[in-house]
């Protein structure tokens, strides 16, 4: 199994763990495309173990198509990244989330 599959399986499990017949009606995970091109990831942290944790802005700029930006604000983990960096952005979330949950 590739690292991309591992991080996707982890994200699916994290999402399922948050679902309590209430959380999933208000909050969730959003992955969308950007027009520059790239990806936008927004992961709601409200009512999760991570809601009070901060991820200071982290910018990696390698080239116009190879970049990742990540940060938290208003109880949301945000990531924006280049077209081939989605797995890297999700891995940043996984690393931060696992370091900050009991």
N, CA, C and O atoms as CSV, one atom per row, in Angstrom:
chain,resi,resn,atom,element,x,y,z
A,1,UNK,N,N,0.856,-1.182,0.000
A,1,UNK,CA,C,0.000,0.000,0.000
A,1,UNK,C,C,0.901,1.245,0.000
A,1,UNK,O,O,1.851,1.322,0.779
A,2,UNK,N,N,0.607,2.202,-0.860
A,2,UNK,CA,C,1.410,3.416,-0.954
A,2,UNK,C,C,1.109,4.352,0.206
A,2,UNK,O,O,0.097,4.211,0.894
A,3,UNK,N,N,2.016,5.320,0.413
A,3,UNK,CA,C,1.794,6.321,1.465
A,3,UNK,C,C,0.500,7.096,1.230
A,3,UNK,O,O,-0.200,7.447,2.180
A,4,UNK,N,N,0.183,7.362,-0.047
A,4,UNK,CA,C,-1.056,8.085,-0.365
A,4,UNK,C,C,-2.273,7.285,0.064
A,4,UNK,O,O,-3.225,7.842,0.612
A,5,UNK,N,N,-2.249,5.978,-0.182
A,5,UNK,CA,C,-3.366,5.135,0.244
A,5,UNK,C,C,-3.451,5.077,1.762
A,5,UNK,O,O,-4.544,5.080,2.329
A,6,UNK,N,N,-2.279,5.023,2.428
A,6,UNK,CA,C,-2.265,4.997,3.891
A,6,UNK,C,C,-2.893,6.271,4.470
A,6,UNK,O,O,-3.708,6.202,5.390
A,7,UNK,N,N,-2.509,7.432,3.925
A,7,UNK,CA,C,-3.031,8.675,4.484
A,7,UNK,C,C,-4.524,8.811,4.182
A,7,UNK,O,O,-5.271,9.340,5.004
A,8,UNK,N,N,-4.961,8.346,3.029
A,8,UNK,CA,C,-6.386,8.393,2.713
A,8,UNK,C,C,-7.168,7.450,3.630
A,8,UNK,O,O,-8.234,7.815,4.127
A,9,UNK,N,N,-6.650,6.248,3.858
A,9,UNK,CA,C,-7.302,5.330,4.800
A,9,UNK,C,C,-7.351,5.932,6.198
A,9,UNK,O,O,-8.360,5.812,6.893
A,10,UNK,N,N,-6.253,6.585,6.616
A,10,UNK,CA,C,-6.227,7.222,7.933
A,10,UNK,C,C,-7.283,8.329,8.008
A,10,UNK,O,O,-8.017,8.411,8.993
A,11,UNK,N,N,-7.367,9.182,6.977
A,11,UNK,CA,C,-8.341,10.276,6.977
A,11,UNK,C,C,-9.768,9.736,7.028
A,11,UNK,O,O,-10.614,10.274,7.741
A,12,UNK,N,N,-10.030,8.681,6.277
A,12,UNK,CA,C,-11.365,8.074,6.324
A,12,UNK,C,C,-11.691,7.579,7.729
A,12,UNK,O,O,-12.814,7.752,8.202
A,13,UNK,N,N,-10.727,6.970,8.392
A,13,UNK,CA,C,-10.944,6.478,9.758
A,13,UNK,C,C,-11.125,7.640,10.727
A,13,UNK,O,O,-11.972,7.574,11.618
A,14,UNK,N,N,-10.332,8.714,10.564
A,14,UNK,CA,C,-10.467,9.893,11.433
A,14,UNK,C,C,-11.869,10.488,11.274
A,14,UNK,O,O,-12.537,10.799,12.259
A,15,UNK,N,N,-12.297,10.638,10.036
A,15,UNK,CA,C,-13.632,11.171,9.764
A,15,UNK,C,C,-14.705,10.291,10.412
A,15,UNK,O,O,-15.604,10.800,11.081
A,16,UNK,N,N,-14.615,8.990,10.218
A,16,UNK,CA,C,-15.602,8.066,10.788
A,16,UNK,C,C,-15.631,8.172,12.316
A,16,UNK,O,O,-16.695,8.078,12.929
A,17,UNK,N,N,-14.455,8.370,12.926
A,17,UNK,CA,C,-14.394,8.508,14.387
A,17,UNK,C,C,-15.108,9.764,14.882
A,17,UNK,O,O,-15.601,9.791,16.009
A,18,UNK,N,N,-15.167,10.797,14.055
A,18,UNK,CA,C,-15.826,12.044,14.469
A,18,UNK,C,C,-17.344,11.934,14.350
A,18,UNK,O,O,-18.081,12.611,15.067
A,19,UNK,N,N,-17.801,11.084,13.448
A,19,UNK,CA,C,-19.234,10.960,13.185
A,19,UNK,C,C,-19.944,10.345,14.391
A,19,UNK,O,O,-19.676,9.210,14.786
A,20,UNK,N,N,-20.862,11.136,14.964
A,20,UNK,CA,C,-21.576,10.698,16.167
A,20,UNK,C,C,-23.074,10.981,16.043
A,20,UNK,O,O,-23.770,11.155,17.043
A,21,UNK,N,N,-23.553,11.024,14.813
A,21,UNK,CA,C,-24.944,11.345,14.484
A,21,UNK,C,C,-25.264,12.815,14.709
A,21,UNK,O,O,-26.427,13.212,14.628
A,22,UNK,N,N,-24.262,13.619,14.988
A,22,UNK,CA,C,-24.438,15.061,15.158
A,22,UNK,C,C,-23.345,15.813,14.389
A,22,UNK,O,O,-23.640,16.677,13.562
A,23,UNK,N,N,-22.077,15.474,14.671
A,23,UNK,CA,C,-20.942,16.201,14.099
A,23,UNK,C,C,-21.033,16.272,12.582
A,23,UNK,O,O,-20.856,17.343,12.000
A,24,UNK,N,N,-21.306,15.153,11.943
A,24,UNK,CA,C,-21.300,15.098,10.477
A,24,UNK,C,C,-22.408,15.936,9.842
A,24,UNK,O,O,-22.354,16.206,8.642
A,25,UNK,N,N,-23.409,16.354,10.616
A,25,UNK,CA,C,-24.471,17.210,10.080
A,25,UNK,C,C,-24.067,18.681,10.070
A,25,UNK,O,O,-24.601,19.469,9.289
A,26,UNK,N,N,-23.124,19.053,10.936
A,26,UNK,CA,C,-22.657,20.434,11.035
A,26,UNK,C,C,-21.310,20.650,10.357
A,26,UNK,O,O,-21.084,21.679,9.720
A,27,UNK,N,N,-20.416,19.670,10.497
A,27,UNK,CA,C,-19.022,19.837,10.097
A,27,UNK,C,C,-18.573,18.699,9.201
A,27,UNK,O,O,-19.337,17.773,8.930
A,28,UNK,N,N,-17.331,18.769,8.742
A,28,UNK,CA,C,-16.830,17.697,7.889
A,28,UNK,C,C,-15.476,18.010,7.289
A,28,UNK,O,O,-14.718,18.825,7.814
A,29,UNK,N,N,-15.185,17.354,6.185
A,29,UNK,CA,C,-13.932,17.487,5.454
A,29,UNK,C,C,-14.286,17.917,4.033
A,29,UNK,O,O,-15.147,17.319,3.386
A,30,UNK,N,N,-13.614,18.956,3.560
A,30,UNK,CA,C,-13.862,19.434,2.203
A,30,UNK,C,C,-12.556,19.433,1.426
A,30,UNK,O,O,-11.565,20.015,1.866
A,31,UNK,N,N,-12.555,18.784,0.278
A,31,UNK,CA,C,-11.400,18.785,-0.615
A,31,UNK,C,C,-11.904,19.266,-1.967
A,31,UNK,O,O,-12.786,18.657,-2.573
A,32,UNK,N,N,-11.328,20.371,-2.428
A,32,UNK,CA,C,-11.761,20.989,-3.684
A,32,UNK,C,C,-10.536,21.343,-4.522
A,32,UNK,O,O,-9.409,21.351,-4.026
A,33,UNK,N,N,-10.768,21.628,-5.770
A,33,UNK,CA,C,-9.681,22.050,-6.641
A,33,UNK,C,C,-9.578,23.573,-6.642
A,33,UNK,O,O,-10.545,24.288,-6.383
A,34,UNK,N,N,-8.364,24.039,-6.942
A,34,UNK,CA,C,-8.083,25.462,-7.116
A,34,UNK,C,C,-7.822,25.708,-8.599
A,34,UNK,O,O,-7.492,24.783,-9.341
A,35,UNK,N,N,-7.970,26.943,-9.019
A,35,UNK,CA,C,-7.796,27.236,-10.440
A,35,UNK,C,C,-6.381,27.669,-10.808
A,35,UNK,O,O,-6.165,28.148,-11.921
A,36,UNK,N,N,-5.410,27.515,-9.904
A,36,UNK,CA,C,-4.073,28.010,-10.231
A,36,UNK,C,C,-3.030,26.977,-10.647
A,36,UNK,O,O,-1.917,27.480,-10.800
A,37,UNK,N,N,-3.094,25.751,-10.855
A,37,UNK,CA,C,-4.014,24.743,-10.324
A,37,UNK,C,C,-3.524,24.237,-8.970
A,37,UNK,O,O,-2.391,24.502,-8.568
A,38,UNK,N,N,-4.383,23.513,-8.279
A,38,UNK,CA,C,-4.017,22.956,-6.992
A,38,UNK,C,C,-5.231,22.444,-6.244
A,38,UNK,O,O,-6.300,22.234,-6.817
A,39,UNK,N,N,-5.038,22.249,-4.946
A,39,UNK,CA,C,-6.055,21.679,-4.077
A,39,UNK,C,C,-6.294,22.580,-2.874
A,39,UNK,O,O,-5.390,23.274,-2.406
A,40,UNK,N,N,-7.518,22.556,-2.388
A,40,UNK,CA,C,-7.919,23.241,-1.167
A,40,UNK,C,C,-8.503,22.187,-0.228
A,40,UNK,O,O,-9.403,21.438,-0.609
A,41,UNK,N,N,-7.987,22.134,0.999
A,41,UNK,CA,C,-8.473,21.195,2.004
A,41,UNK,C,C,-8.916,22.002,3.220
A,41,UNK,O,O,-8.173,22.849,3.715
A,42,UNK,N,N,-10.130,21.734,3.697
A,42,UNK,CA,C,-10.638,22.346,4.926
A,42,UNK,C,C,-11.220,21.234,5.783
A,42,UNK,O,O,-12.126,20.516,5.361
A,43,UNK,N,N,-10.686,21.103,6.991
A,43,UNK,CA,C,-11.122,20.037,7.890
A,43,UNK,C,C,-11.628,20.685,9.169
A,43,UNK,O,O,-10.860,21.288,9.919
A,44,UNK,N,N,-12.928,20.553,9.410
A,44,UNK,CA,C,-13.530,21.140,10.608
A,44,UNK,C,C,-13.037,20.422,11.853
A,44,UNK,O,O,-13.031,19.193,11.923
A,45,UNK,N,N,-12.623,21.217,12.835
A,45,UNK,CA,C,-12.118,20.668,14.091
A,45,UNK,C,C,-13.092,20.872,15.248
A,45,UNK,O,O,-12.886,20.339,16.338
A,46,UNK,N,N,-14.145,21.639,15.010
A,46,UNK,CA,C,-15.153,21.899,16.048
A,46,UNK,C,C,-15.668,20.576,16.612
A,46,UNK,O,O,-15.989,19.650,15.867
A,47,UNK,N,N,-15.738,20.506,17.916
A,47,UNK,CA,C,-16.223,19.318,18.634
A,47,UNK,C,C,-15.396,18.063,18.355
A,47,UNK,O,O,-15.917,16.949,18.373
A,48,UNK,N,N,-14.095,18.258,18.096
A,48,UNK,CA,C,-13.161,17.138,17.998
A,48,UNK,C,C,-12.088,17.355,19.063
A,48,UNK,O,O,-12.047,18.409,19.697
A,49,UNK,N,N,-11.231,16.374,19.258
A,49,UNK,CA,C,-10.124,16.517,20.210
A,49,UNK,C,C,-9.144,17.604,19.782
A,49,UNK,O,O,-8.307,18.024,20.581
A,50,UNK,N,N,-9.231,18.059,18.554
A,50,UNK,CA,C,-8.283,19.038,18.010
A,50,UNK,C,C,-8.799,20.467,18.018
A,50,UNK,O,O,-8.083,21.372,17.590
A,51,UNK,N,N,-10.014,20.698,18.488
A,51,UNK,CA,C,-10.616,22.028,18.339
A,51,UNK,C,C,-9.833,23.142,19.023
A,51,UNK,O,O,-9.921,24.293,18.594
A,52,UNK,N,N,-9.076,22.842,20.063
A,52,UNK,CA,C,-8.309,23.879,20.752
A,52,UNK,C,C,-6.824,23.851,20.415
A,52,UNK,O,O,-6.037,24.571,21.029
A,53,UNK,N,N,-6.435,23.031,19.451
A,53,UNK,CA,C,-5.032,22.929,19.041
A,53,UNK,C,C,-4.757,23.881,17.882
A,53,UNK,O,O,-5.612,24.117,17.028
A,54,UNK,N,N,-3.556,24.411,17.879
A,54,UNK,CA,C,-3.179,25.348,16.826
A,54,UNK,C,C,-2.112,24.727,15.931
A,54,UNK,O,O,-1.188,24.072,16.413
A,55,UNK,N,N,-2.247,24.934,14.649
A,55,UNK,CA,C,-1.216,24.573,13.673
A,55,UNK,C,C,-0.736,25.890,13.083
A,55,UNK,O,O,-1.405,26.463,12.223
A,56,UNK,N,N,0.424,26.380,13.538
A,56,UNK,CA,C,0.923,27.657,13.005
A,56,UNK,C,C,1.151,27.556,11.501
A,56,UNK,O,O,1.496,26.491,10.988
A,57,UNK,N,N,0.960,28.646,10.814
A,57,UNK,CA,C,1.099,28.644,9.348
A,57,UNK,C,C,2.442,28.045,8.950
A,57,UNK,O,O,3.490,28.391,9.495
A,58,UNK,N,N,2.376,27.143,7.991
A,58,UNK,CA,C,3.535,26.400,7.506
A,58,UNK,C,C,3.480,26.477,5.982
A,58,UNK,O,O,2.576,25.912,5.366
A,59,UNK,N,N,4.431,27.165,5.378
A,59,UNK,CA,C,4.461,27.319,3.919
A,59,UNK,C,C,5.691,26.637,3.347
A,59,UNK,O,O,6.814,26.907,3.772
A,60,UNK,N,N,5.476,25.757,2.386
A,60,UNK,CA,C,6.553,25.123,1.643
A,60,UNK,C,C,6.362,25.523,0.182
A,60,UNK,O,O,5.347,25.190,-0.429
A,61,UNK,N,N,7.328,26.227,-0.367
A,61,UNK,CA,C,7.249,26.698,-1.755
A,61,UNK,C,C,8.459,26.182,-2.508
A,61,UNK,O,O,9.555,26.723,-2.365
A,62,UNK,N,N,8.274,25.139,-3.311
A,62,UNK,CA,C,9.376,24.558,-4.076
A,62,UNK,C,C,9.390,25.065,-5.518
A,62,UNK,O,O,10.452,25.320,-6.087
A,63,UNK,N,N,8.217,25.206,-6.092
A,63,UNK,CA,C,8.078,25.698,-7.467
A,63,UNK,C,C,6.616,26.103,-7.662
A,63,UNK,O,O,5.798,25.869,-6.773
A,64,UNK,N,N,6.269,26.703,-8.799
A,64,UNK,CA,C,4.882,27.121,-9.018
A,64,UNK,C,C,3.860,25.981,-8.954
A,64,UNK,O,O,2.681,26.233,-8.704
A,65,UNK,N,N,4.285,24.738,-9.174
A,65,UNK,CA,C,3.352,23.611,-9.120
A,65,UNK,C,C,3.675,22.625,-8.000
A,65,UNK,O,O,3.058,21.563,-7.916
A,66,UNK,N,N,4.633,22.963,-7.142
A,66,UNK,CA,C,5.067,22.079,-6.062
A,66,UNK,C,C,5.146,22.890,-4.773
A,66,UNK,O,O,6.191,23.445,-4.432
A,67,UNK,N,N,4.022,22.947,-4.064
A,67,UNK,CA,C,3.943,23.783,-2.865
A,67,UNK,C,C,2.833,23.286,-1.944
A,67,UNK,O,O,1.879,22.641,-2.379
A,68,UNK,N,N,2.986,23.604,-0.661
A,68,UNK,CA,C,1.960,23.276,0.339
A,68,UNK,C,C,1.943,24.381,1.377
A,68,UNK,O,O,2.990,24.784,1.885
A,69,UNK,N,N,0.764,24.865,1.688
A,69,UNK,CA,C,0.551,25.812,2.776
A,69,UNK,C,C,-0.458,25.179,3.725
A,69,UNK,O,O,-1.455,24.613,3.277
A,70,UNK,N,N,-0.214,25.267,5.022
A,70,UNK,CA,C,-1.151,24.707,5.998
A,70,UNK,C,C,-1.195,25.584,7.236
A,70,UNK,O,O,-0.191,26.186,7.617
A,71,UNK,N,N,-2.378,25.655,7.871
A,71,UNK,CA,C,-2.580,26.454,9.076
A,71,UNK,C,C,-3.953,26.133,9.660
A,71,UNK,O,O,-4.801,25.536,8.997
A,72,UNK,N,N,-4.153,26.540,10.909
A,72,UNK,CA,C,-5.494,26.471,11.485
A,72,UNK,C,C,-5.995,27.886,11.717
A,72,UNK,O,O,-5.226,28.806,11.997
A,73,UNK,N,N,-7.302,28.029,11.590
A,73,UNK,CA,C,-7.973,29.280,11.944
A,73,UNK,C,C,-9.443,28.960,12.163
A,73,UNK,O,O,-10.034,28.166,11.431
A,74,UNK,N,N,-10.022,29.584,13.174
A,74,UNK,CA,C,-11.450,29.407,13.468
A,74,UNK,C,C,-11.852,27.929,13.554
A,74,UNK,O,O,-12.895,27.528,13.039
A,75,UNK,N,N,-11.003,27.127,14.214
A,75,UNK,CA,C,-11.265,25.705,14.438
A,75,UNK,C,C,-11.394,24.919,13.134
A,75,UNK,O,O,-12.198,23.994,13.019
A,76,UNK,N,N,-10.577,25.317,12.157
A,76,UNK,CA,C,-10.500,24.615,10.874
A,76,UNK,C,C,-9.028,24.420,10.530
A,76,UNK,O,O,-8.230,25.353,10.611
A,77,UNK,N,N,-8.681,23.193,10.147
A,77,UNK,CA,C,-7.357,22.947,9.582
A,77,UNK,C,C,-7.479,23.233,8.094
A,77,UNK,O,O,-8.310,22.643,7.403
A,78,UNK,N,N,-6.645,24.142,7.606
A,78,UNK,CA,C,-6.659,24.546,6.199
A,78,UNK,C,C,-5.367,24.117,5.527
A,78,UNK,O,O,-4.292,24.202,6.120
A,79,UNK,N,N,-5.473,23.665,4.311
A,79,UNK,CA,C,-4.288,23.401,3.500
A,79,UNK,C,C,-4.607,23.797,2.064
A,79,UNK,O,O,-5.711,23.572,1.568
A,80,UNK,N,N,-3.635,24.379,1.424
A,80,UNK,CA,C,-3.697,24.669,0.005
A,80,UNK,C,C,-2.407,24.107,-0.564
A,80,UNK,O,O,-1.356,24.193,0.073
A,81,UNK,N,N,-2.478,23.532,-1.755
A,81,UNK,CA,C,-1.274,22.900,-2.279
A,81,UNK,C,C,-1.322,22.787,-3.796
A,81,UNK,O,O,-2.358,22.997,-4.428
A,82,UNK,N,N,-0.186,22.453,-4.347
A,82,UNK,CA,C,-0.067,22.257,-5.784
A,82,UNK,C,C,-0.810,21.011,-6.246
A,82,UNK,O,O,-1.278,20.224,-5.423
A,83,UNK,N,N,-0.919,20.830,-7.558
A,83,UNK,CA,C,-1.734,19.749,-8.110
A,83,UNK,C,C,-1.261,18.340,-7.743
A,83,UNK,O,O,-2.064,17.407,-7.755
A,84,UNK,N,N,0.020,18.168,-7.418
A,84,UNK,CA,C,0.537,16.844,-7.063
A,84,UNK,C,C,0.873,16.729,-5.576
A,84,UNK,O,O,1.575,15.802,-5.171
A,85,UNK,N,N,0.371,17.675,-4.751
A,85,UNK,CA,C,0.749,17.711,-3.342
A,85,UNK,C,C,-0.389,17.403,-2.372
A,85,UNK,O,O,-0.262,17.659,-1.175
A,86,UNK,N,N,-1.499,16.857,-2.871
A,86,UNK,CA,C,-2.626,16.580,-1.983
A,86,UNK,C,C,-2.252,15.578,-0.887
A,86,UNK,O,O,-2.580,15.800,0.278
A,87,UNK,N,N,-1.581,14.496,-1.231
A,87,UNK,CA,C,-1.186,13.506,-0.219
A,87,UNK,C,C,-0.251,14.131,0.809
A,87,UNK,O,O,-0.339,13.815,1.995
A,88,UNK,N,N,0.635,15.008,0.373
A,88,UNK,CA,C,1.540,15.696,1.301
A,88,UNK,C,C,0.760,16.576,2.269
A,88,UNK,O,O,1.059,16.597,3.463
A,89,UNK,N,N,-0.236,17.303,1.769
A,89,UNK,CA,C,-1.055,18.157,2.628
A,89,UNK,C,C,-1.825,17.318,3.651
A,89,UNK,O,O,-1.898,17.678,4.825
A,90,UNK,N,N,-2.394,16.207,3.203
A,90,UNK,CA,C,-3.135,15.335,4.124
A,90,UNK,C,C,-2.196,14.693,5.135
A,90,UNK,O,O,-2.588,14.455,6.278
A,91,UNK,N,N,-0.963,14.409,4.729
A,91,UNK,CA,C,0.021,13.847,5.651
A,91,UNK,C,C,0.393,14.865,6.730
A,91,UNK,O,O,0.612,14.490,7.882
A,92,UNK,N,N,0.465,16.143,6.371
A,92,UNK,CA,C,0.699,17.179,7.386
A,92,UNK,C,C,-0.417,17.166,8.422
A,92,UNK,O,O,-0.160,17.257,9.623
A,93,UNK,N,N,-1.666,17.052,7.951
A,93,UNK,CA,C,-2.786,16.984,8.892
A,93,UNK,C,C,-2.671,15.746,9.776
A,93,UNK,O,O,-2.832,15.834,10.993
A,94,UNK,N,N,-2.395,14.606,9.176
A,94,UNK,CA,C,-2.294,13.355,9.959
A,94,UNK,C,C,-1.200,13.474,11.018
A,94,UNK,O,O,-1.428,13.112,12.173
A,95,UNK,N,N,-0.028,13.969,10.656
A,95,UNK,CA,C,1.080,14.093,11.604
A,95,UNK,C,C,0.707,15.003,12.761
A,95,UNK,O,O,0.952,14.674,13.922
A,96,UNK,N,N,0.119,16.140,12.446
A,96,UNK,CA,C,-0.293,17.099,13.475
A,96,UNK,C,C,-1.397,16.527,14.340
A,96,UNK,O,O,-1.349,16.647,15.565
A,97,UNK,N,N,-2.397,15.902,13.720
A,97,UNK,CA,C,-3.534,15.368,14.474
A,97,UNK,C,C,-3.102,14.250,15.409
A,97,UNK,O,O,-3.532,14.209,16.562
A,98,UNK,N,N,-2.259,13.344,14.930
A,98,UNK,CA,C,-1.852,12.232,15.794
A,98,UNK,C,C,-0.945,12.711,16.930
A,98,UNK,O,O,-0.927,12.102,18.000
A,99,UNK,N,N,-0.202,13.781,16.716
A,99,UNK,CA,C,0.646,14.334,17.784
A,99,UNK,C,C,-0.170,15.084,18.829
A,99,UNK,O,O,0.307,15.309,19.942
A,100,UNK,N,N,-1.396,15.473,18.484
A,100,UNK,CA,C,-2.204,16.303,19.387
A,100,UNK,C,C,-3.445,15.619,19.935
A,100,UNK,O,O,-4.276,16.270,20.569
A,101,UNK,N,N,-3.586,14.329,19.706
A,101,UNK,CA,C,-4.749,13.615,20.263
A,101,UNK,C,C,-4.274,12.547,21.225
A,101,UNK,O,O,-3.215,11.947,21.040
A,102,UNK,N,N,-5.077,12.317,22.258
A,102,UNK,CA,C,-4.696,11.339,23.273
A,102,UNK,C,C,-4.686,9.916,22.730
A,102,UNK,O,O,-4.384,8.976,23.466
